[in-house]
Structures are given as structure tokens and as C-alpha cells.
Amino acid sequence: MLIWPHHAEYLLGDMVKKKNPHAVALGRLGGSKGGKIRAAKLTSEQRSKIARNAVLARWDKVKKSKETKSGETAG
């Protein structure tokens, strides 16, 4: 039997903590704007630096995963 997250309330009854729908709606409003507004405030150099750091972090993750698979210790 597959259990999906939205079935948790059905399966667990009162044990599930319910979210306030108004708080969820407010979170969506701010969250949908946040990235665009932040990007608009950054300079092109700042955006470039953030993107470069993200790429380096992804490649570092790939390298560590390959080292772990080959039996070497990461570190």
C-alpha cells in the first residue's frame, strides 16, 4: 500500500499537527516574490559570485560521492 503525505491525517487522526491555512497563504505570498525581488537587488557581480559558488558546491558534492563509491574516505 502506498502512503502519500496528504493521507497522513487520515491514517494518524489527531496525532497530525494541522497548519493554519491563513499562515500558509501568507507564506506563499512572500515566498513567491522573494527570489525575484532578491535577484533584482543584487548587482551582476553578486549574482555571478552566487552562481559560481553554487556550481562549485555541486561539483564538490559529485567528487565526494565518487570518492566514497571508490572506497576512499572523503575528507
Secondary structure as UniProt FT lines:
FT   HELIX           5..7
FT   HELIX           8..12
FT   HELIX           13..15
FT   HELIX           21..41
FT   HELIX           44..69
FT   TURN            70..71
//
